[in-house]
Amino acid sequence: MKKNQDIINAIEQQDLIEFHRLLTESAKRRLAHDYFSEYMLNEDSFYKLRDEKLYELFMKISIFYNDIEAIKYLTEKGVIIPEHQDENLLSCAIRFNCYETFRFVVEYFKKNSWKLTPKIDFYNILQYAARHGQKNIVEILIKEGFDPNEPNDASEISYNLKDFCWNECFDYAIEDAAFKGHFDVFELLYEYLPPKSNIFSKKEYTFPRIAAFSGNIDILNFLIDHDIDVHEQDNSGIYPINQAAYEGHFDAFKLLFEYLKDNSKEIPQNLAHIAAKSKKNNAAILNYLTE
């Protein structure tokens, strides 16, 4: 039997039970979707099947694979996005940078007077887009009325989780953009900060430490150019340069080290120890410190 002949047979024979099985079987799902997508986008084939459950299943799989052509076609034929699938569709569109899919969903929801889901996982949706570096999608969300300075609802995150993975539980979208090193998104969101924002004076984890985690020197230079202290300890006693040393970001480390020297600030004495105990390749930092 030819490879994937079972998929072809199920489609040609309109064996819906077998095709349901193939479409949900993880090993075959991608191929089944591709074969079926080609088949379904034919007008006659669509009406031959007349199986609402299969239409809905195909919509779910198309959402998972961000198949915008199939999603559009199905909605035009009256197949709705299943309940609670808006979050999955938006999440996939953001993660895989499917701008066209995201824009289509926004328009689809507006047309049906539905509201976009405000949350994806632990994050509000704009924060989720910022974390994934999707500037175009962040711009759409702001245009649609989402507040770029709305704090994440920390009440939904247990304190144990927040203590265990501080880098997964930021309060604001701009922090996520900095943590992931997305300078263009960071710069966009900076323009929306209110005049008296406390974002750069938080002590739980300082903003420069977040930026040092990603090692993005554009963000660090931006902070320095805007007179933001990039050598402030957070509540854990960690300096941004400590974080850069631990993560092995040589360029960021060197920038911060020279900033300390140029501004006559005290250089932490444990930098070599921090760089040495990290599992990252910190040879460049260690060599720099011993020069």
C-alpha positions as CSV (number, residue, x, y, z in Angstrom):
1,M,0.0,0.0,0.0
2,K,1.3,3.5,-0.8
3,K,2.4,5.7,2.0
4,N,-0.6,7.5,3.5
5,Q,-3.0,5.5,1.2
6,D,-5.2,5.0,4.3
7,I,-5.8,8.7,4.4
8,I,-6.6,9.0,0.7
9,N,-8.9,6.0,0.9
10,A,-10.8,7.4,3.9
11,I,-11.4,10.7,2.0
12,E,-12.3,9.1,-1.4
13,Q,-14.7,6.6,0.2
14,Q,-16.0,9.3,2.6
15,D,-15.4,6.9,5.5
16,L,-16.1,9.5,8.2
17,I,-15.4,7.2,11.1
18,E,-12.0,6.3,9.8
19,F,-11.2,9.8,8.9
20,H,-12.1,11.1,12.3
21,R,-9.6,8.6,13.7
22,L,-6.8,9.7,11.3
23,L,-7.5,13.4,11.8
24,T,-7.1,13.0,15.6
25,E,-4.2,10.5,15.6
26,S,-1.1,12.6,16.4
27,A,1.2,10.6,14.0
28,K,-1.1,11.3,11.0
29,R,-2.8,14.5,12.0
30,R,-0.6,16.9,9.9
31,L,-0.8,14.7,6.8
32,A,-4.5,14.1,7.2
33,H,-5.1,17.8,7.6
34,D,-3.1,18.6,4.4
35,Y,-4.9,16.0,2.3
36,F,-8.3,16.9,3.7
37,S,-7.6,20.6,3.3
38,E,-7.0,20.1,-0.4
39,Y,-10.2,18.0,-0.6
40,M,-12.4,20.3,1.4
41,L,-11.5,23.5,-0.4
42,N,-13.5,22.1,-3.3
43,E,-17.1,23.3,-3.4
44,D,-18.6,19.9,-4.3
45,S,-16.6,18.0,-1.8
46,F,-17.6,20.2,1.1
47,Y,-21.3,19.6,0.5
48,K,-20.9,15.9,-0.2
49,L,-19.7,15.2,3.4
50,R,-22.6,17.0,5.3
51,D,-21.0,16.1,8.6
52,E,-21.1,19.0,11.1
53,K,-18.9,17.2,13.6
54,L,-16.3,16.6,11.0
55,Y,-16.5,20.3,9.9
56,E,-15.9,21.3,13.5
57,L,-13.1,18.9,14.0
58,F,-11.5,20.2,10.8
59,M,-11.9,23.7,12.0
60,K,-10.1,22.8,15.3
61,I,-7.2,21.2,13.4
62,S,-7.0,24.1,11.0
63,I,-6.8,26.4,14.0
64,F,-4.0,24.3,15.4
65,Y,-2.0,24.5,12.2
66,N,-3.0,28.2,11.5
67,D,-4.4,27.2,8.1
68,I,-5.9,30.6,7.3
69,E,-7.3,29.6,3.9
70,A,-9.2,26.7,5.5
71,I,-10.4,28.8,8.4
72,K,-11.7,31.5,6.1
73,Y,-13.4,28.9,3.8
74,L,-15.1,27.2,6.7
75,T,-16.4,30.4,8.3
76,E,-17.7,31.5,4.9
77,K,-19.7,28.2,4.8
78,G,-21.1,28.8,8.2
79,V,-18.8,26.7,10.3
80,I,-18.2,28.7,13.5
81,I,-15.0,28.8,15.5
82,P,-15.9,26.3,18.3
83,E,-16.4,27.6,21.8
84,H,-13.2,28.3,23.7
85,Q,-11.2,27.9,20.4
86,D,-10.6,31.6,20.1
87,E,-7.9,31.4,22.7
88,N,-6.2,28.5,20.8
89,L,-6.4,30.3,17.5
90,L,-5.0,33.6,18.9
91,S,-2.3,31.7,20.8
92,C,-1.1,29.9,17.7
93,A,-1.3,33.0,15.6
94,I,0.9,34.9,18.1
95,R,3.4,32.1,18.7
96,F,3.9,31.3,15.0
97,N,3.8,35.0,13.8
98,C,0.6,34.5,11.7
99,Y,-0.3,38.1,11.4
100,E,-3.0,37.5,8.7
101,T,-4.7,34.8,10.8
102,F,-4.7,37.1,13.9
103,R,-6.1,40.0,11.9
104,F,-8.8,37.8,10.4
105,V,-9.9,36.6,13.9
106,V,-10.1,40.1,15.1
107,E,-12.4,41.1,12.2
108,Y,-14.4,37.9,12.6
109,F,-15.1,38.6,16.2
110,K,-16.0,42.2,15.6
111,K,-18.4,41.1,12.9
112,N,-20.1,38.7,15.3
113,S,-20.0,41.2,18.2
114,W,-17.8,38.8,20.2
115,K,-15.1,39.9,22.6
116,L,-11.5,38.6,22.1
117,T,-10.3,36.5,25.0
118,P,-8.4,38.7,27.4
119,K,-6.2,35.9,28.7
120,I,-3.8,33.3,27.3
121,D,-2.2,31.0,29.9
122,F,-0.9,33.3,32.7
123,Y,-0.8,36.4,30.5
124,N,-3.2,39.0,29.3
125,I,-3.3,38.8,25.5
126,L,-1.2,41.9,24.8
127,Q,1.5,40.7,27.2
128,Y,1.5,37.4,25.4
129,A,2.1,39.1,22.1
130,A,4.8,41.3,23.5
131,R,6.5,38.2,25.0
132,H,6.7,36.6,21.6
133,G,7.9,39.8,19.9
134,Q,4.9,40.3,17.7
135,K,5.0,44.1,17.2
136,N,2.3,44.2,14.5
137,I,-0.1,42.2,16.7
138,V,0.7,44.4,19.7
139,E,-0.2,47.4,17.5
140,I,-3.5,45.7,16.5
141,L,-4.4,45.1,20.1
142,I,-3.7,48.6,21.2
143,K,-5.8,49.9,18.3
144,E,-8.6,47.6,19.4
145,G,-8.6,49.2,22.9
146,F,-6.3,46.9,24.9
147,D,-4.4,48.8,27.5
148,P,-0.6,48.3,27.1
149,N,-0.1,49.2,30.7
150,E,-2.8,46.9,32.2
151,P,-1.0,44.8,34.8
152,N,-1.3,41.0,34.7
153,D,-3.7,39.6,37.2
154,A,-1.2,38.2,39.7
155,S,-4.0,36.9,41.9
156,E,-4.3,34.0,39.5
157,I,-0.6,33.0,39.9
158,S,0.3,31.3,43.2
159,Y,3.1,32.9,45.1
160,N,5.0,29.6,45.1
161,L,5.0,29.6,41.3
162,K,6.0,33.3,41.3
163,D,8.9,32.6,43.6
164,F,10.0,29.5,41.7
165,C,9.9,31.1,38.2
166,W,10.1,34.8,38.5
167,N,10.8,35.2,34.8
168,E,7.4,33.6,33.9
169,C,5.2,36.0,35.9
170,F,5.9,39.6,35.0
171,D,3.3,42.2,35.6
172,Y,3.5,44.3,32.4
173,A,3.9,43.7,28.7
174,I,7.0,45.9,28.5
175,E,8.7,43.7,31.0
176,D,8.1,40.6,28.9
177,A,9.4,42.4,25.8
178,A,12.6,43.3,27.6
179,F,13.0,39.8,29.1
180,K,12.8,38.2,25.7
181,G,15.0,40.9,24.1
182,H,12.4,42.3,21.7
183,F,13.7,45.8,21.4
184,D,11.2,47.0,18.7
185,V,8.3,45.9,21.0
186,F,9.9,47.4,24.1
187,E,10.4,50.7,22.3
188,L,6.8,50.8,21.1
189,L,5.4,50.1,24.6
190,Y,7.8,52.6,26.2
191,E,6.0,55.3,24.2
192,Y,2.7,54.3,26.0
193,L,4.1,54.5,29.5
194,P,2.3,57.1,31.7
195,P,4.5,60.0,32.8
196,K,4.7,58.8,36.4
197,S,5.1,55.1,35.7
198,N,6.8,53.1,38.5
199,I,8.0,50.4,36.0
200,F,11.6,51.4,36.4
201,S,11.6,51.7,40.2
202,K,10.2,48.2,41.1
203,K,12.3,46.3,43.6
204,E,10.9,42.8,43.3
205,Y,13.0,42.5,40.2
206,T,14.5,45.6,38.6
207,F,13.9,46.4,35.0
208,P,17.6,46.5,34.1
209,R,18.0,43.0,35.6
210,I,15.1,41.8,33.3
211,A,16.9,43.3,30.3
212,A,20.2,41.8,31.3
213,F,18.6,38.4,31.4
214,S,18.1,38.6,27.6
215,G,21.4,40.3,27.0
216,N,19.9,42.8,24.6
217,I,22.3,45.7,24.5
218,D,19.9,47.9,22.6
219,I,17.5,47.9,25.5
220,L,20.3,48.4,28.0
221,N,21.7,51.3,26.0
222,F,18.2,52.8,25.8
223,L,17.9,52.6,29.6
224,I,21.2,54.3,30.1
225,D,20.4,57.0,27.5
226,H,17.2,57.7,29.4
227,D,19.1,58.1,32.7
228,I,17.7,54.9,34.3
229,D,20.0,53.4,36.8
230,V,21.2,50.0,35.4
231,H,23.1,49.2,38.6
232,E,20.4,48.9,41.2
233,Q,19.9,45.8,43.4
234,D,16.5,44.1,43.5
235,N,15.0,42.6,46.6
236,S,17.1,39.5,46.1
237,G,20.3,41.5,46.2
238,I,21.0,40.8,42.5
239,Y,22.5,43.5,40.2
240,P,21.9,43.5,36.5
241,I,25.6,42.8,35.8
242,N,25.3,39.7,38.0
243,Q,22.5,38.5,35.8
244,A,24.5,39.2,32.6
245,A,27.5,37.3,34.0
246,Y,25.4,34.3,35.0
247,E,23.6,34.1,31.6
248,G,26.9,34.5,29.7
249,H,25.9,37.6,27.7
250,F,29.4,39.0,27.1
251,D,28.4,42.1,25.2
252,A,25.8,43.1,27.9
253,F,28.3,42.3,30.6
254,K,31.0,44.4,29.1
255,L,28.5,47.3,28.5
256,L,27.4,47.2,32.2
257,F,31.0,46.8,33.4
258,E,32.2,49.8,31.5
259,Y,29.1,51.8,32.7
260,L,30.2,51.1,36.3
261,K,33.8,52.2,35.7
262,D,32.7,55.3,33.7
263,N,30.3,56.4,36.5
264,S,32.7,55.5,39.4
265,K,30.3,52.9,40.7
266,E,31.4,50.0,42.9
267,I,32.0,46.9,40.9
268,P,30.6,43.7,42.6
269,Q,33.5,41.5,43.7
270,N,31.8,38.2,43.0
271,L,31.5,38.5,39.2
272,A,34.1,35.9,38.4
273,H,32.5,33.4,40.9
274,I,29.0,34.0,39.3
275,A,30.3,33.5,35.8
276,A,32.3,30.4,36.8
277,K,29.4,28.6,38.5
278,S,27.0,29.2,35.6
279,K,26.5,26.3,33.3
280,K,26.7,28.7,30.3
281,N,29.9,29.2,28.3
282,N,31.4,32.2,30.1
283,A,35.0,31.9,28.9
284,A,34.8,35.4,27.3
285,I,33.6,37.0,30.6
286,L,36.2,35.2,32.7
287,N,39.0,36.2,30.3
288,Y,37.8,39.8,30.3
289,L,37.9,39.9,34.2
290,T,41.4,38.6,34.3
291,E,42.9,40.9,31.7
